[in-house]
Amino acid sequence: MKKLSDATLLPQSGIRRMFDLAKNKENTISFVLGEPDFDTPKNVIKAAQKALEEGQTHYTDNSGILPLRQAIARETKKYDHVAYNPENEILVCTGGMEALYLSMATLLDPGDEVLISDPCYANYYGQISMNHGVPVPVPVYEENGFNFTYEGLSKAVTDKTKAILLNSPCNPTGAVAGREVMEDIARVALEHDLYVVYDAVYKHLLYEGEYVNIASLDGMKNRTIYIDSCSKTYAMTGWRIGYLAGPREIVSLMPKLQENVPSCVTTFAQYGAVEAISNGQESIKQMHDQYAERRKALLECIENIEKISCRPPKGAFYAFINIKKTGLGSEEFAERLLNQQGVVVAPGSAFGEQGEGYIRISYATSVETIRKGMARIQKFVESL
């Protein structure tokens, strides 16, 4: 048999590994997956049902239905202060993941380097590598709010660097890149003629600080691919609706890539997304308020546990908890916690070398579950 492709080299996510270890265990409490526990709002479901009843079951443009692209354009102009032409600067994708993949497929030649934060969302490594690029981890530190710095980014740039991949609010750390950080990133991009791929899927889950879209800064719109999704914002993970926006000369290349992957995004789901984006502000507020309450409960629990600590996350729904004082590595901590107390967390090492010494907890679950799970973690830590 001939050798298979490099796909065989892609490792399993450390998050999924913990999920699989817990699958057949009883009485477990899971903080491992980043998925809202809310159901999709009823008005969104009704909009999709109406589209089905009206026969919206056929192919759409590769770029997505125009009403959805127009709704996205209105949203980005109002919330992000960036104007995009819905005709040729916006593409609807099967989730934010496909938007990331198409961005890398469009930008990268073999061997091109992409700067990513370390720690970062684990799938960034795969997205870049699958498109024959080279992920270059740039360490970010707790004392700097887990954000890029001008010095750190500049030091990592080489003649092969093509782009910076930015995620704010951030998975796994909950970090938010404020205006000053965004300006530093933009400065590096402009000085070295780099693109920025900005993953903003948690932008509506902000608890502290100011939301800034880097594309709104001087000179950045024409070198930024902005990515968002309905998954986290509207509790629509299973609908697989994401999108990207950027300069026409880049986005215009993507419909033919879309044609060769899913052809187009599910038609009636796109009509549901129109309703979500156009009339979803009340749902956003309700979910945001509950996440804020859960965040508060989680931080209160952490304060009562010796040997662990957490910089309060400014956005998203993750806490990146420092466990260095326990003396355990992150994988050992996570596995022993699962086996001894039935609590599933993600080891920080799943997100890069700089994640060692941390665990990630997703607080996209009820306050009751958070308090119950954290009581078990406290019992585990006190037993060490």
C-alpha positions in Angstrom: 0.0 0.0 0.0 1.2 3.5 -0.8 1.9 5.9 1.9 -1.0 8.0 3.1 -0.9 11.8 3.3 0.4 13.9 6.2 -3.2 13.8 7.6 -2.0 10.8 9.6 0.3 13.1 11.5 -2.4 15.4 12.9 -2.7 14.6 16.6 -6.0 14.2 18.5 -7.0 17.3 20.4 -6.2 17.1 24.1 -9.7 18.3 24.7 -11.2 15.4 22.8 -8.9 13.0 24.6 -10.3 14.0 28.0 -13.8 13.8 26.6 -13.2 10.3 25.3 -11.6 9.2 28.7 -14.8 10.3 30.5 -17.3 8.8 28.0 -18.0 5.6 29.9 -17.7 6.9 33.4 -20.7 7.5 35.6 -21.6 10.6 37.7 -19.1 12.9 35.9 -19.2 16.7 35.8 -17.8 18.0 32.5 -16.2 21.4 32.1 -14.3 20.3 29.0 -16.3 21.3 25.9 -16.8 24.9 24.8 -20.5 24.7 23.9 -23.4 26.8 25.2 -25.9 24.8 27.2 -28.7 26.9 26.0 -31.1 25.9 23.2 -31.3 27.9 20.0 -33.8 30.8 20.5 -37.3 29.9 19.3 -37.5 32.8 16.8 -34.5 31.5 15.0 -36.0 28.0 14.8 -39.3 29.3 13.5 -37.5 31.3 10.8 -35.7 28.1 9.6 -39.0 26.2 9.8 -40.7 28.9 7.7 -37.9 28.7 5.1 -38.4 24.9 4.9 -42.1 25.3 4.4 -41.5 27.8 1.7 -39.3 25.4 -0.2 -35.9 26.9 0.7 -34.2 23.5 0.3 -32.1 24.1 -2.8 -28.5 25.2 -3.5 -27.6 28.8 -2.8 -24.8 31.0 -4.2 -21.4 29.6 -3.1 -21.0 32.8 -1.0 -24.4 32.3 0.8 -27.8 33.9 0.4 -27.7 37.7 -0.1 -30.1 38.5 2.8 -27.7 36.8 5.2 -24.7 38.6 3.8 -26.6 41.9 4.1 -27.5 41.2 7.7 -23.8 40.5 8.5 -22.8 43.7 6.8 -25.3 45.7 9.0 -24.0 43.9 12.1 -20.3 44.6 11.4 -21.0 48.2 10.5 -22.9 48.8 13.7 -20.9 46.7 16.2 -17.5 46.5 14.7 -17.4 49.9 13.0 -16.2 48.3 9.7 -18.2 48.5 6.5 -18.2 45.5 4.2 -19.9 45.2 0.8 -22.2 42.2 1.1 -21.9 41.5 -2.7 -18.2 40.6 -2.7 -16.6 41.1 0.7 -18.5 38.6 2.8 -18.7 34.8 2.6 -21.0 32.5 4.5 -19.3 29.3 5.7 -20.0 26.0 7.5 -19.1 27.4 10.9 -16.1 29.5 11.9 -13.9 26.4 11.4 -14.5 26.4 7.6 -14.0 30.2 7.6 -10.5 29.6 9.2 -9.7 26.8 6.7 -10.6 28.9 3.7 -8.7 31.8 5.0 -5.5 29.7 5.3 -6.1 28.0 1.9 -6.4 31.4 0.3 -3.4 33.1 2.0 -0.8 30.4 2.4 1.8 29.0 0.0 3.7 25.9 1.2 6.2 26.9 4.0 4.5 30.2 4.8 4.5 30.9 8.6 1.6 32.0 10.7 2.1 33.5 14.1 -0.2 32.2 16.8 -0.4 32.8 20.5 0.8 30.1 22.9 -1.5 29.0 24.5 -4.2 29.1 21.8 -7.2 27.2 20.4 -5.7 23.8 19.6 -7.2 23.5 16.1 -5.2 26.5 14.8 -2.3 24.2 14.5 -4.2 21.8 12.3 -5.9 24.5 10.2 -2.5 25.9 9.3 -0.7 22.6 8.8 -3.5 21.2 6.6 -2.8 24.1 4.2 0.9 23.4 4.2 1.7 26.4 6.4 3.9 26.5 9.5 2.3 27.5 12.8 4.8 29.6 14.8 3.8 29.8 18.5 4.5 33.1 20.2 4.5 32.8 24.0 1.9 35.0 25.8 2.0 35.3 29.6 -0.4 35.6 32.5 1.2 38.8 33.7 0.4 40.4 30.4 -3.2 39.2 30.4 -2.2 36.4 27.9 -2.0 39.0 25.2 0.4 39.5 22.3 3.1 42.2 22.8 4.7 44.2 20.1 8.2 42.9 21.2 7.0 39.3 21.3 5.4 39.4 17.8 8.3 41.4 16.2 10.8 38.9 17.5 8.9 36.0 15.9 8.7 37.5 12.4 10.9 36.0 9.7 11.0 36.4 5.9 8.6 33.5 5.7 5.9 35.0 8.0 2.7 35.6 6.1 0.1 36.3 8.7 -0.9 36.7 12.4 -3.8 34.6 13.7 -5.6 36.6 16.4 -8.3 35.4 18.7 -10.1 37.9 21.0 -11.9 37.2 23.3 -9.7 34.2 23.5 -10.1 30.5 23.9 -8.6 29.1 26.2 -7.6 32.1 28.4 -10.5 34.4 28.3 -8.1 37.2 27.3 -9.3 40.3 25.5 -7.0 42.4 23.3 -8.0 46.0 24.0 -7.2 48.9 21.8 -3.6 49.3 22.9 -2.9 45.6 22.2 -4.7 45.8 18.9 -2.7 48.8 17.9 0.6 46.9 18.7 -0.5 44.0 16.6 -1.5 46.3 13.7 1.9 48.0 14.0 3.7 44.7 13.5 1.4 43.8 10.6 2.0 47.1 8.9 5.8 47.2 9.5 6.2 43.7 8.1 3.5 43.6 5.4 1.5 40.8 7.1 -2.1 39.7 7.0 -4.2 39.3 10.1 -6.8 36.6 10.5 -9.1 37.8 13.3 -11.2 35.1 15.0 -13.9 37.0 16.9 -16.4 34.3 17.5 -16.7 35.3 21.2 -17.0 39.0 20.6 -20.5 39.3 22.3 -19.2 37.6 25.4 -17.3 40.5 26.9 -17.3 41.2 30.7 -14.4 43.7 31.0 -12.7 46.1 28.6 -13.5 47.4 25.2 -14.2 45.4 22.0 -12.1 46.5 19.1 -12.1 44.9 15.7 -8.5 45.3 14.4 -9.9 45.9 10.9 -11.3 49.2 12.1 -7.8 50.6 12.7 -6.0 52.7 10.2 -4.5 50.6 7.3 -5.9 47.3 8.6 -9.1 46.6 6.7 -7.3 45.7 3.5 -5.0 43.2 5.3 -7.5 41.6 7.7 -9.8 38.6 7.3 -12.5 38.9 10.0 -14.2 35.7 11.1 -17.3 35.2 13.2 -19.9 32.6 13.8 -23.5 32.1 15.0 -22.4 29.1 17.1 -21.5 30.7 20.4 -23.4 34.0 20.2 -26.8 32.5 19.4 -26.4 28.9 20.8 -26.3 27.5 17.2 -23.3 25.2 17.3 -25.1 22.4 15.4 -26.4 24.7 12.7 -22.9 25.2 11.4 -23.2 28.9 10.3 -20.1 31.0 10.3 -18.8 33.7 8.0 -15.8 35.8 7.1 -15.3 39.3 5.7 -12.4 41.0 4.2 -10.9 42.8 1.2 -12.5 42.0 -2.1 -9.3 40.8 -3.7 -9.1 38.0 -1.1 -12.7 37.1 -0.5 -13.5 37.0 -4.2 -11.2 34.0 -4.5 -13.1 32.0 -1.9 -16.4 31.1 -3.6 -14.6 28.7 -5.9 -13.0 27.0 -2.9 -16.4 26.8 -1.2 -17.7 25.2 -4.4 -15.1 22.4 -4.0 -15.8 21.8 -0.3 -19.5 21.9 0.7 -20.7 23.8 -2.4 -22.8 26.0 -0.1 -24.1 26.2 3.4 -27.4 24.6 4.3 -30.1 26.8 2.9 -32.8 26.9 5.6 -30.1 27.2 8.3 -28.9 30.4 6.6 -32.5 31.8 6.9 -32.4 31.0 10.6 -29.1 32.9 10.8 -30.7 36.0 9.2 -33.2 36.1 12.0 -30.6 35.5 14.6 -28.3 38.3 13.5 -31.1 40.7 12.7 -33.2 40.2 15.8 -31.0 38.4 18.3 -30.1 41.2 20.7 -32.4 40.2 23.5 -31.1 36.6 23.3 -27.5 37.8 23.4 -28.2 39.8 26.5 -30.0 37.0 28.3 -27.2 34.5 27.7 -24.5 37.1 28.4 -26.1 37.9 31.8 -26.2 34.2 32.7 -22.5 33.7 31.6 -21.6 36.7 33.8 -23.3 35.1 36.8 -21.6 31.8 36.2 -18.2 33.5 35.8 -18.7 35.2 39.2 -19.7 31.9 40.9 -16.6 30.2 39.4 -14.2 32.9 40.5 -15.7 32.8 44.0 -15.1 29.1 44.2 -11.5 29.4 43.0 -10.7 32.0 45.6 -11.6 29.4 48.3 -9.2 26.8 47.0 -5.5 27.0 48.1 -2.8 26.1 45.5 -4.8 27.2 42.5 -5.5 30.7 41.1 -7.1 32.4 38.1 -6.7 35.7 36.3 -10.4 36.8 35.8 -11.3 36.1 32.2 -12.4 39.2 30.4 -14.4 37.4 27.7 -15.6 34.1 26.3 -16.7 31.4 28.8 -13.4 29.9 29.8 -11.2 30.1 32.9 -7.5 29.3 32.5 -6.6 28.2 36.0 -3.0 28.2 37.3 -2.3 24.9 39.1 1.5 25.2 39.3 1.5 25.2 43.1 0.0 21.7 43.2 3.2 20.3 41.8 1.3 18.3 39.1 1.6 18.6 35.4 -1.6 19.6 33.6 -2.3 16.2 32.1 -1.6 14.4 35.4 -3.9 16.8 37.2 -6.7 16.4 34.7 -6.5 12.6 34.6 -6.3 12.2 38.4 -9.1 14.7 38.9 -11.3 12.6 36.5 -10.4 9.3 38.0 -10.7 10.4 41.7 -13.5 13.0 41.6 -15.3 12.5 38.2 -14.6 16.0 37.0 -13.5 16.6 33.4 -11.3 19.5 32.5 -8.9 20.3 29.7 -5.2 20.2 30.5 -3.4 23.4 29.6 -0.8 21.5 27.6 -3.6 20.8 25.0 -3.3 24.5 24.0 0.5 24.7 23.6 3.7 24.5 25.6 2.9 27.7 27.5 -0.3 26.1 28.7 1.6 23.7 30.9 0.8 24.4 34.5 -2.8 25.4 33.8 -6.2 23.7 33.2 -9.1 25.1 31.2 -12.6 25.1 32.6 -15.6 25.9 30.5 -18.3 27.6 32.5 -21.0 27.2 29.8 -23.1 25.3 32.3 -25.3 26.1 35.3 -24.2 27.8 38.5 -25.4 24.7 40.4 -23.1 22.5 38.3 -20.2 24.9 38.6 -20.5 24.9 42.4 -20.8 21.1 42.6 -17.9 20.5 40.3 -15.7 23.1 42.0 -16.4 21.5 45.4 -15.0 18.2 43.9 -12.0 20.0 42.6 -11.4 21.6 46.0 -11.6 18.1 47.6 -9.1 16.8 45.1 -6.6 19.6 45.6 -6.8 19.4 49.3 -6.0 15.6 49.1 -2.7 16.3 47.3 
